Amino acid sequence: MNTYFIAGHAKLPQGMAARNLYDSITITLELDFKYGVIVDSSCTLATEHGREYIRQLLRGYCLGDGVEELIEKVQLHYRGKAGQAIQAALRDVNLQFELVSCK
């Protein structure tokens, strides 16, 4: 297997459907070992459509290039209430990426 799994978390805002299920959003990434490219991802948004949209948005991005461009992509394309939480979870997952990349 040439991939590894990491996760990031952030608090969800009040008034969201997903908030009835979870207090926070979790974004999980399957990354290529060699380059840090996102092979697959998932998140805990309430709807399948939202989860799949984020999955498509993140796929193929290289975390080795930093997270800011990915966050800008989310800001441009995702206009739901969870936008800030998704961005915070991506920053958290990037911290995890940096920790495991240093080893």
C-alpha positions as CSV (number, residue, x, y, z in Angstrom):
1,M,0.0,0.0,0.0
2,N,1.5,3.4,-1.0
3,T,-0.9,5.6,0.9
4,Y,-1.6,6.7,4.5
5,F,-4.6,8.1,6.4
6,I,-4.8,11.3,8.4
7,A,-7.7,13.3,9.9
8,G,-8.5,16.9,10.9
9,H,-11.3,18.3,13.1
10,A,-13.1,21.6,13.7
11,K,-16.2,22.8,15.6
12,L,-19.4,23.2,13.5
13,P,-21.4,26.4,13.7
14,Q,-24.9,26.4,15.3
15,G,-27.9,25.8,13.2
16,M,-26.5,23.2,10.8
17,A,-28.1,19.9,10.0
18,A,-24.8,18.1,10.7
19,R,-24.7,19.7,14.1
20,N,-27.7,17.4,15.1
21,L,-25.4,14.5,14.5
22,Y,-21.9,15.8,15.4
23,D,-20.5,18.8,17.3
24,S,-17.5,18.9,15.0
25,I,-16.6,18.2,11.4
26,T,-14.0,15.6,10.6
27,I,-12.1,15.5,7.3
28,T,-10.2,12.4,6.6
29,L,-7.6,12.1,3.8
30,E,-5.9,9.2,2.1
31,L,-2.6,10.6,0.9
32,D,0.1,9.3,-1.4
33,F,3.3,8.6,0.6
34,K,5.7,10.0,-1.9
35,Y,4.1,13.4,-2.8
36,G,1.3,14.0,-0.3
37,V,-1.4,14.0,-3.0
38,I,-4.9,13.5,-1.8
39,V,-6.0,10.2,-3.3
40,D,-9.4,10.1,-1.5
41,S,-11.2,12.0,1.3
42,S,-14.3,12.0,3.4
43,C,-16.1,14.4,5.7
44,T,-18.9,14.4,8.2
45,L,-21.3,16.8,6.5
46,A,-24.9,15.7,6.9
47,T,-25.8,15.2,3.2
48,E,-24.3,12.7,0.8
49,H,-24.2,15.4,-1.8
50,G,-22.2,17.7,0.4
51,R,-19.8,14.9,1.4
52,E,-19.3,14.0,-2.3
53,Y,-18.8,17.6,-3.3
54,I,-16.0,18.1,-0.8
55,R,-14.5,14.8,-1.8
56,Q,-14.3,15.9,-5.4
57,L,-13.0,19.4,-4.4
58,L,-10.1,17.9,-2.4
59,R,-9.1,15.0,-4.7
60,G,-5.7,15.4,-6.5
61,Y,-4.5,18.4,-4.4
62,C,-0.9,18.0,-3.1
63,L,-0.6,19.0,0.6
64,G,3.2,19.3,0.0
65,D,2.3,22.6,-1.7
66,G,0.8,23.9,1.5
67,V,-2.9,24.3,2.5
68,E,-3.7,27.9,1.6
69,E,-4.4,27.3,-2.1
70,L,-6.8,24.4,-1.1
71,I,-8.5,26.7,1.4
72,E,-9.0,29.4,-1.3
73,K,-10.5,26.7,-3.5
74,V,-13.0,25.8,-0.7
75,Q,-13.8,29.5,-0.2
76,L,-14.5,29.9,-3.9
77,H,-16.6,26.7,-4.5
78,Y,-18.2,25.8,-1.2
79,R,-20.9,28.3,0.0
80,G,-22.5,26.3,2.7
81,K,-22.7,27.1,6.4
82,A,-19.9,24.7,7.2
83,G,-17.3,26.7,5.1
84,Q,-15.4,28.1,8.0
85,A,-15.4,24.7,9.8
86,I,-14.2,22.9,6.7
87,Q,-11.3,25.4,6.3
88,A,-10.4,25.0,10.0
89,A,-10.5,21.2,9.6
90,L,-8.2,21.5,6.6
91,R,-5.7,23.6,8.6
92,D,-5.9,20.9,11.3
93,V,-5.3,18.1,8.9
94,N,-2.4,20.0,7.4
95,L,-0.8,20.2,10.8
96,Q,-1.1,16.4,11.0
97,F,0.4,16.1,7.5
98,E,3.4,18.3,8.6
99,L,3.9,16.2,11.7
100,V,4.0,12.9,9.8
101,S,6.0,14.4,6.9
102,C,8.8,15.3,9.3
103,K,9.3,11.7,10.4
